[in-house]
Amino acid sequence: MPTPRVAAPQSGIARLIAHVRGKPPVRMAVVHPCDPLSLSGAMDACQAGLITPVLVAPRAKLRAAARKAGVDLAGCEVIDVPHSHAAAARAAQLAGKGEVQALMKGSLHTDEYLSAILASEAGLRTKRRLSHCYVMQIASYPRPFIITDAAINIAPTLDDKADIVRNAIALAQVIGVNKPKVAILAAVETVNPRMPSTLDAAALCKMADRGQISGGVLDGPLAFDNAVSPQAAKVKGIASRVAGQADVLVVPDLESGNMLAKQLEFLGGAESAGIVMGARVPVVLTSRADSRATRLASCAIALLLAERWRSAPP
């Protein structure tokens, strides 16, 4: 029996948290949470029963952040390291050894965080490329959806996009969409040799037809309106199992994806969570500007992934 969807259109983060309530918390290394927002986000997730945090950071900076945030670190495991680079390396090492089952970014740069995860000595790489997924929910759309990749792969090749799609399908299935509908986005819905994104979209769909990508239903190229609006698809005469009801939106490049996700969040009121797929453990990746609610939702998704991967490792 497929897992039920974790959210309904009116529910958002509260429904997601309710869905995972009662599950054992995931042991998560929080990497350099040395500002009030990232530390508070980790402690909120701990209090919500989502994670058992292992705080990897310079102890003095961590205590200063705790004072500013007004949080009590009593009972929390702290691993003292000299700086953020060492924090990232140590956390990745813990995950590689199975001593933690998830990672969460604190107040360090994304490149520094991901470089430690990708290092061969960490042992966290899989056969797939790392890619980022925004799990989003907005009142004007009837289902949660994923935008990918808007944070890691700047100008993905066709091979990169194939892994981006595979990762998104795997995430969608874990959060309850048994056979996700995947829209490969471009500016137009027809193949145009002068627009490489349309060629990639067509190739990805043919890869799905041939079984090179499995688990979802792909269509593209689709313009954004055709992907999310049944009326727009109907007006343009698009007959598709995906158009107007996409669960996953695959963007052509990081710039378009990042702008789309942040417009939906900051102007459209979308709730969001951020997770990196393609490693041996869930990797929570949020922006320094993200809210505490976003960090909480990201930890809830990491818990679901870690639970699934205990029996079916990536």
C-alpha positions in Angstrom: 0.0 0.0 0.0 1.5 3.4 -0.9 2.4 5.8 1.8 -0.2 8.5 2.3 0.7 12.0 1.1 2.2 13.9 4.0 0.3 17.1 3.4 -3.0 18.5 2.2 -3.4 21.9 0.5 -4.5 23.7 3.7 -2.1 22.0 6.1 1.5 22.8 5.3 4.2 22.3 7.8 1.8 21.5 10.7 0.4 18.5 8.8 3.9 17.3 7.9 5.0 17.4 11.6 1.8 15.6 12.6 2.6 12.9 10.0 6.0 12.1 11.5 5.0 12.5 15.2 5.7 9.4 17.1 8.5 8.2 14.8 11.9 7.8 16.5 14.0 11.0 16.0 16.8 10.8 13.6 20.3 11.3 15.0 21.6 14.4 13.1 24.9 16.2 13.0 24.3 19.9 12.9 27.3 21.5 11.2 28.5 24.8 12.8 25.2 26.2 14.1 27.0 29.3 15.3 24.3 31.9 14.8 21.0 32.2 16.6 18.8 31.2 13.7 20.5 28.0 12.7 20.9 26.9 16.4 17.3 27.7 17.2 16.2 25.8 14.2 18.0 22.7 15.4 16.8 23.0 18.9 13.2 23.5 17.7 13.5 20.3 15.7 14.8 18.6 18.8 11.9 19.8 20.9 9.5 18.7 18.3 10.9 15.2 18.5 12.3 15.2 15.0 16.0 15.0 15.7 18.6 14.1 18.3 21.1 16.8 17.5 24.9 16.4 17.6 26.2 19.9 17.5 29.6 20.0 15.7 31.1 23.5 16.2 33.7 25.5 18.1 32.4 25.3 21.7 32.9 29.0 22.5 31.1 30.2 19.3 28.3 27.7 20.0 27.8 29.0 23.6 27.8 32.6 22.3 25.1 31.7 19.8 23.1 29.9 22.5 23.2 33.0 24.7 22.0 35.2 21.9 19.2 32.8 20.9 18.2 32.2 24.5 18.4 28.4 24.2 19.7 25.9 26.7 22.3 23.4 25.4 22.0 21.2 28.5 21.8 17.5 27.5 23.0 18.2 23.9 26.0 16.3 22.6 28.6 18.8 21.5 31.7 18.0 19.4 34.2 20.8 19.8 36.2 21.6 16.6 38.4 24.6 15.8 36.5 26.1 12.9 33.7 25.6 10.3 35.9 23.6 7.9 36.7 21.1 10.6 33.0 21.0 11.6 32.0 20.0 8.1 34.7 17.4 7.8 33.9 15.9 11.3 30.2 15.8 10.7 30.7 14.1 7.3 33.0 11.5 9.0 30.3 10.8 11.6 27.7 10.2 8.9 30.1 8.0 6.9 30.7 5.8 9.9 27.0 5.6 10.7 27.3 7.4 14.0 24.7 9.9 12.7 21.9 9.3 10.1 21.5 12.8 8.7 23.3 16.1 8.3 22.1 19.7 8.7 23.8 22.9 7.6 24.4 25.6 10.1 26.1 29.0 9.6 28.7 28.0 7.1 28.9 28.4 3.3 27.2 25.8 1.2 30.4 25.1 -0.8 32.3 24.3 2.4 29.4 22.1 3.7 29.0 20.1 0.4 32.8 19.7 -0.2 33.1 17.8 3.0 30.2 15.6 2.1 31.7 14.9 -1.4 35.2 14.2 -0.1 36.1 10.6 -0.8 37.3 10.0 2.8 33.8 10.7 4.1 32.3 7.7 2.2 29.0 9.4 1.6 28.9 9.4 -2.2 26.6 7.2 -4.2 26.4 6.5 -7.9 24.2 9.5 -8.3 25.0 13.2 -8.5 24.0 15.4 -5.5 21.0 17.6 -6.2 18.8 19.8 -4.1 15.0 19.6 -3.8 12.7 22.3 -2.5 9.5 20.7 -1.2 6.9 23.4 -1.5 3.3 24.0 -0.8 1.2 27.0 -1.8 -2.5 27.8 -1.3 -3.1 28.2 -5.0 -1.9 24.7 -5.9 -3.8 21.5 -4.8 -0.8 19.4 -3.8 2.8 19.7 -2.5 5.4 19.8 -5.2 9.1 19.7 -5.7 11.3 22.2 -7.5 14.8 20.9 -8.5 17.6 21.8 -8.8 17.7 25.3 -7.5 20.8 25.3 -5.2 23.6 23.0 -6.3 23.9 22.2 -10.0 24.5 25.5 -11.8 24.3 24.4 -15.5 23.4 20.7 -15.4 24.2 18.5 -18.4 21.8 15.9 -19.7 23.4 13.2 -17.5 23.2 15.6 -14.5 19.5 16.2 -15.2 18.8 12.5 -15.4 20.1 12.1 -11.8 18.3 15.3 -10.7 15.0 13.6 -11.9 15.9 10.3 -10.3 16.6 11.9 -7.0 13.4 13.9 -7.1 11.3 10.8 -7.9 12.9 9.0 -5.0 12.1 11.9 -2.6 8.5 12.2 -4.0 7.9 8.5 -3.3 9.2 8.8 0.3 6.8 11.7 1.0 3.9 9.8 -0.3 3.6 10.3 -4.1 3.8 6.7 -5.4 4.3 7.6 -9.1 5.1 11.3 -9.3 4.3 13.4 -12.4 7.5 15.1 -13.5 7.4 18.2 -15.6 10.6 19.1 -17.4 10.4 22.9 -17.7 11.4 25.2 -20.5 10.2 28.5 -21.8 8.0 26.8 -24.4 6.2 23.5 -24.8 7.7 22.5 -28.1 11.1 21.2 -29.0 13.3 24.0 -30.5 16.8 23.1 -31.6 17.9 26.6 -30.6 16.8 26.1 -27.0 18.9 23.4 -25.4 16.5 23.0 -22.5 13.8 21.7 -24.8 16.2 19.2 -26.3 17.2 17.9 -22.9 13.5 17.7 -21.9 12.7 15.6 -24.9 15.8 13.3 -24.2 14.8 12.8 -20.6 11.3 11.8 -21.6 12.7 9.3 -24.1 15.1 8.0 -21.4 12.0 7.4 -19.2 10.3 5.6 -22.1 13.3 3.3 -22.4 13.5 2.6 -18.6 16.7 4.6 -18.0 14.6 6.7 -15.6 11.9 4.9 -13.7 9.3 5.4 -11.0 7.7 8.5 -12.4 5.7 9.8 -15.3 7.7 12.4 -17.3 6.6 15.0 -19.8 8.4 18.0 -21.4 9.3 20.4 -22.5 6.5 22.2 -20.6 6.3 25.9 -19.9 5.6 26.6 -16.2 1.9 27.5 -16.9 1.3 24.3 -18.7 2.9 22.3 -15.9 0.7 23.6 -13.1 -2.5 24.9 -14.8 -5.0 22.5 -16.4 -6.7 25.4 -18.1 -3.4 26.7 -19.7 -2.6 23.2 -20.9 -6.2 22.9 -22.4 -6.0 26.2 -24.2 -2.7 25.2 -25.8 -4.1 21.8 -26.8 -1.6 19.8 -24.7 -2.7 16.2 -24.0 -0.5 15.0 -21.2 -0.6 12.9 -18.0 1.6 15.5 -16.4 0.4 18.9 -17.7 -1.6 20.9 -15.1 -0.9 18.4 -12.3 2.9 18.2 -11.9 4.3 16.8 -8.6 7.9 17.7 -9.6 9.1 20.7 -11.6 12.6 20.2 -13.1 14.1 23.5 -14.0 16.7 24.1 -16.8 19.4 25.6 -14.5 20.1 26.8 -11.0 19.3 30.5 -11.8 15.8 29.8 -13.1 15.1 27.4 -10.3 16.4 29.6 -7.5 14.3 32.6 -8.8 11.2 30.4 -9.2 11.5 28.9 -5.7 12.2 32.2 -4.0 9.4 34.1 -5.8 7.0 31.5 -4.7 8.2 31.6 -1.1 8.6 35.4 -0.6 5.8 36.7 -2.9 3.5 33.7 -3.1 3.6 32.7 0.5 4.7 29.2 -0.2 5.9 27.0 2.7 9.1 25.2 1.9 11.7 22.7 3.0 15.1 22.0 1.5 16.9 18.7 1.2 19.9 17.3 -0.8 19.5 13.9 -2.4 22.2 11.7 -3.8 24.2 11.1 -0.7 24.1 8.0 1.6 22.3 10.1 4.3 19.7 12.9 4.0 21.4 16.3 3.9 19.4 19.3 5.1 20.4 22.4 3.2 18.7 25.6 4.0 19.5 29.2 3.2 20.7 31.6 5.9 17.6 33.6 5.2 15.2 30.6 5.7 12.8 30.7 8.5 12.7 28.4 11.6 9.6 26.8 10.1 11.5 25.9 7.0 14.3 24.3 9.0 11.7 22.4 11.0 10.0 21.0 7.9 13.4 20.1 6.4 14.2 18.1 9.4 10.9 16.3 9.2 11.6 15.3 5.6 15.1 14.1 6.6 13.5 11.9 9.3 11.3 10.3 6.7 14.2 9.7 4.3 16.4 8.2 7.1 13.6 5.9 8.1 13.1 4.7 4.6 16.9 4.3 3.9 17.4 2.1 7.0 15.7 -0.7 5.1 16.5 0.4 1.5 19.8 2.3 1.4 20.3 4.7 -1.6 
